[in-house]
Amino acid sequence: MEKNRLIAKLLILLIIVLTFSQCTTTKIRKPSPVVETPKPEPKPEPKPEPKPERKPEPKPWPARIDGSSPVNKYDQHAARQPHKPEVKTIDPNSVVKEVVIQDTTLRRATLGFSYYKKIPMEETRDFRVNVVIHGSGSVVRSNIRKIEKDELQFINQHDTSSICFIDSIGAYSKLKVSLQCDPADFTITPFETEEEQILDFAKGNNWNWKVRAVSKTPHSASIAMIINAFTPDNVKIKLGIKEVNIGIVISLPKTIWSRIWDFVSDYFIKILGLIVTAAVPIYVGMIIKKKKRG
């Protein structure tokens, strides 16, 4: 009996040992990760197709002048076949010519010109012309003097120009004024003006030339002023006075003494003013000294 008990105990002990060893050698398994299954995306709802817009029916084209049926661009038959223009012969007698009405009024104008009766050798002077429609000589004179005052205020020019008038000349809408001379006497150059001008009926017109005496000897010379008016057909007409001859004396150049005299005469008033300005304080000082002594 004891042997049986001993055997039974040994078997139980062996079973316990085997069980413990199996527990120690067994690895602990990690739990497997949970994989989420993707949810199916919702399908977009189909958009309703837009309804085609109804185009308005084209209006029928008006009938042609010749009475034939109109051709509409929506006509398929007309689109397939190119349009052939009709070729018609035109009677030249039936064509109405366009008539341009031009100003044919002959106006009367006053012409004034300023010049210098004497020009020293190798010196330059101005020759001016002013034209006013339906104006007077006084208006022309004031216009020329105003221009001379504005242009010559910074130039030491001692002589004064002479002004002459032509009271009535015929003119339409365009006038040409030119100067002619012997090239051995003068050189004439237009100054910022055109010889041929369209007339300004409100303000008038101005011409200006630079006249330089180039003659080597002093003598009496002349300049011819040519005046031409133009009709609306651009044809020159003969005026009552077409050419005006103007006498000008070419004089000897100025000497040193004449230039000194011109300088003194120009600045005489200024020199006299300086002398008076300096003399007055001296005179007043002398009077004060006398009063103190007395």
ZAPA-377041 format. One line per field, with one value per residue (C-alpha): residue in one letter; chain; y, x, z. Coordinates in pm, whole numbers, padded with zeros to 5 digits. Layout:
// residues N
residu = (a,...) $
chaine = (A,...) $
c2 = (Y,...) $
c1 = (X,...) $
c3 = (Z,...) $
This chain:
// residues 294
residu = (m,e,k,n,r,l,i,a,k,l,l,i,l,l,i,i,v,l,t,f,s,q,c,t,t,t,k,i,r,k,p,s,p,v,v,e,t,p,k,p,e,p,k,p,e,p,k,p,e,p,k,p,e,r,k,p,e,p,k,p,w,p,a,r,i,d,g,s,s,p,v,n,k,y,d,q,h,a,a,r,q,p,h,k,p,e,v,k,t,i,d,p,n,s,v,v,k,e,v,v,i,q,d,t,t,l,r,r,a,t,l,g,f,s,y,y,k,k,i,p,m,e,e,t,r,d,f,r,v,n,v,v,i,h,g,s,g,s,v,v,r,s,n,i,r,k,i,e,k,d,e,l,q,f,i,n,q,h,d,t,s,s,i,c,f,i,d,s,i,g,a,y,s,k,l,k,v,s,l,q,c,d,p,a,d,f,t,i,t,p,f,e,t,e,e,e,q,i,l,d,f,a,k,g,n,n,w,n,w,k,v,r,a,v,s,k,t,p,h,s,a,s,i,a,m,i,i,n,a,f,t,p,d,n,v,k,i,k,l,g,i,k,e,v,n,i,g,i,v,i,s,l,p,k,t,i,w,s,r,i,w,d,f,v,s,d,y,f,i,k,i,l,g,l,i,v,t,a,a,v,p,i,y,v,g,m,i,i,k,k,k,k,r,g) $
chaine = (A,A,A,A,A,A,A,A,A,A,A,A,A,A,A,A,A,A,A,A,A,A,A,A,A,A,A,A,A,A,A,A,A,A,A,A,A,A,A,A,A,A,A,A,A,A,A,A,A,A,A,A,A,A,A,A,A,A,A,A,A,A,A,A,A,A,A,A,A,A,A,A,A,A,A,A,A,A,A,A,A,A,A,A,A,A,A,A,A,A,A,A,A,A,A,A,A,A,A,A,A,A,A,A,A,A,A,A,A,A,A,A,A,A,A,A,A,A,A,A,A,A,A,A,A,A,A,A,A,A,A,A,A,A,A,A,A,A,A,A,A,A,A,A,A,A,A,A,A,A,A,A,A,A,A,A,A,A,A,A,A,A,A,A,A,A,A,A,A,A,A,A,A,A,A,A,A,A,A,A,A,A,A,A,A,A,A,A,A,A,A,A,A,A,A,A,A,A,A,A,A,A,A,A,A,A,A,A,A,A,A,A,A,A,A,A,A,A,A,A,A,A,A,A,A,A,A,A,A,A,A,A,A,A,A,A,A,A,A,A,A,A,A,A,A,A,A,A,A,A,A,A,A,A,A,A,A,A,A,A,A,A,A,A,A,A,A,A,A,A,A,A,A,A,A,A,A,A,A,A,A,A,A,A,A,A,A,A,A,A,A,A,A,A) $
c2 = (00000,00239,00174,00263,00583,00672,00611,00818,01109,01090,01098,01400,01578,01499,01631,01958,02004,01946,02184,02463,02422,02442,02767,02934,02842,02956,03311,03564,03646,04009,04081,04136,04501,04574,04685,04912,04855,05180,05296,05329,05697,05814,05848,06208,06264,06323,06691,06759,06844,07213,07262,07412,07777,07851,08106,08359,08305,08551,08821,08813,09056,09342,09307,09444,09765,09577,09375,09037,08809,08881,08650,08551,08428,08154,08018,07694,07709,08058,07947,07664,07883,08198,08522,08663,09044,09189,09403,09699,09962,10319,10593,10882,11132,11002,11047,11345,11534,11671,12046,12212,12562,12788,13137,13372,13693,13961,14142,14474,14484,14749,14670,14849,14798,14930,14976,15179,15455,15424,15104,15124,14889,14539,14598,14434,14584,14442,14480,14411,14386,14378,14313,14365,14284,14581,14763,15116,15254,15337,14972,14856,15116,15011,14645,14711,14935,14676,14405,14632,14716,14350,14239,14534,14604,14428,14562,14894,15024,15403,15456,15433,15265,15443,15306,15335,15216,15077,15154,14908,14586,14301,13963,13638,13383,13369,13637,13621,13902,13876,14106,14136,14331,14343,14075,14311,14554,14341,13989,13927,13636,13553,13547,13292,13371,13223,13444,13275,13284,13211,13531,13556,13772,13835,13898,13984,13855,13948,13910,13973,13974,14046,14288,14314,14576,14394,14663,14768,15130,15369,15454,15468,15128,14993,14693,14579,14443,14206,14144,13852,13749,13405,13319,13011,12818,12903,13137,13467,13780,14124,14377,14750,14781,14468,14597,14866,15005,15127,15342,15268,15442,15227,15450,15430,15219,15398,15537,15500,15854,15794,15474,15660,15931,15666,15504,15835,15931,15593,15604,15984,15966,15685,15870,16192,16005,15863,16209,16363,16076,16123,16506,16545,16385,16586,16912,16833,16750,17083,17274,17088,17168,17540,17549,17391,17643,17935) $
c1 = (00000,00276,00439,00121,00089,00447,00395,00079,00262,00543,00295,00119,00453,00556,00229,00275,00631,00533,00243,00462,00728,00474,00333,00675,00772,00447,00470,00199,00035,-00048,-00398,-00426,-00507,-00855,-00871,-01158,-01317,-01365,-01715,-01836,-01858,-02204,-02260,-02336,-02683,-02712,-02778,-03074,-02976,-03045,-03325,-03224,-03320,-03564,-03428,-03673,-03774,-03604,-03815,-03852,-03625,-03784,-03829,-03561,-03594,-03619,-03914,-03734,-03778,-03549,-03261,-03252,-02931,-03133,-03241,-03049,-03082,-02933,-02649,-02555,-02546,-02323,-02498,-02414,-02434,-02625,-02425,-02616,-02509,-02550,-02642,-02396,-02667,-02879,-02606,-02663,-02335,-02252,-02223,-02002,-02117,-01817,-01790,-01794,-01838,-01587,-01486,-01311,-01009,-00769,-00399,-00129,00246,00535,00889,01203,01285,01657,01851,02226,02454,02485,02190,01847,01502,01148,00888,00536,00191,-00142,-00477,-00816,-01148,-01386,-01142,-01005,-00652,-00645,-00710,-00432,-00190,-00259,-00211,00129,00249,00148,00343,00649,00631,00616,00898,01138,01121,01456,01634,01820,01679,01671,01483,01107,00916,00675,00322,00127,-00224,-00416,-00773,-00964,-00842,-01058,-01026,-01219,-01095,-00724,-00459,-00093,00154,00516,00820,01059,01386,01725,01936,02234,02049,01862,01808,01446,01352,00997,00985,00743,00469,00350,00314,-00017,-00272,-00639,-00800,-00917,-01228,-01236,-00873,-00703,-00374,-00008,00298,00658,00991,01350,01511,01890,02086,02370,02472,02838,02760,02500,02221,01843,01682,01328,01120,00807,00515,00298,-00062,-00262,-00614,-00759,-01109,-01284,-01155,-00799,-00740,-00555,-00753,-00625,-00674,-00703,-00351,-00149,00207,00336,00690,00849,01163,01430,01767,02069,02290,02647,02709,02714,03045,03183,03074,02721,02699,02825,02566,02294,02408,02408,02067,01925,02059,02045,01739,01889,02223,02043,01838,02154,02316,02009,01980,02343,02333,02023,02169,02491,02299,02077,02386,02550,02237,02224,02592,02532,02241,02449,02730,02492) $
c3 = (00000,00088,-00247,-00422,-00223,-00297,-00667,-00662,-00492,-00744,-01031,-00881,-00831,-01188,-01320,-01122,-01249,-01608,-01579,-01430,-01696,-01973,-01829,-01815,-02171,-02329,-02481,-02428,-02758,-02829,-02936,-03313,-03417,-03521,-03886,-03962,-04292,-04495,-04533,-04891,-05010,-05098,-05468,-05586,-05692,-06065,-06155,-06372,-06727,-06820,-07054,-07390,-07427,-07695,-07939,-08069,-08419,-08655,-08800,-09173,-09356,-09546,-09915,-10145,-10337,-10665,-10535,-10511,-10212,-09915,-09828,-09460,-09299,-09127,-09458,-09505,-09876,-09881,-09650,-09882,-10191,-10192,-10268,-10606,-10617,-10901,-11139,-11274,-11517,-11395,-11628,-11568,-11646,-11360,-11095,-10867,-10820,-10473,-10479,-10215,-10139,-10085,-09942,-10239,-10043,-10140,-09823,-09776,-09551,-09420,-09465,-09270,-09292,-09085,-09214,-09143,-09387,-09311,-09241,-09163,-09352,-09203,-08971,-08958,-08918,-08906,-09178,-09050,-09208,-09027,-09201,-09038,-09205,-09195,-08965,-08953,-08977,-08606,-08518,-08749,-08606,-08247,-08340,-08498,-08214,-07957,-08141,-08165,-07796,-07696,-07926,-07897,-07525,-07464,-07774,-07776,-08103,-08133,-08458,-08495,-08775,-09008,-09062,-09386,-09478,-09771,-09676,-09892,-10047,-10173,-10006,-09984,-09732,-09816,-09869,-09967,-09894,-10011,-10041,-10331,-10360,-10524,-10352,-10372,-10142,-09888,-09763,-09660,-09432,-09310,-08932,-08779,-09032,-09360,-09667,-09756,-09472,-09416,-09297,-08938,-08961,-08583,-08478,-08805,-08949,-08910,-09132,-09028,-09213,-09112,-09360,-09352,-09551,-09726,-09973,-09965,-10047,-09909,-10152,-10196,-10253,-10262,-10159,-10347,-10147,-10356,-10244,-10387,-10295,-10370,-10483,-10341,-10645,-10530,-10824,-10776,-10855,-10946,-10671,-10699,-10553,-10624,-10589,-10352,-10394,-10071,-10070,-09809,-09767,-09691,-09475,-09350,-09041,-08711,-08584,-08234,-08140,-08264,-08064,-07752,-07809,-07845,-07522,-07334,-07472,-07374,-07020,-06968,-06746,-06539,-06503,-06409,-06149,-05991,-05976,-05813,-05566,-05460,-05452,-05234,-04917,-04958,-04992,-04691,-04483,-04571,-04462,-04128,-04059,-04128,-03886,-03611,-03660,-03664) $
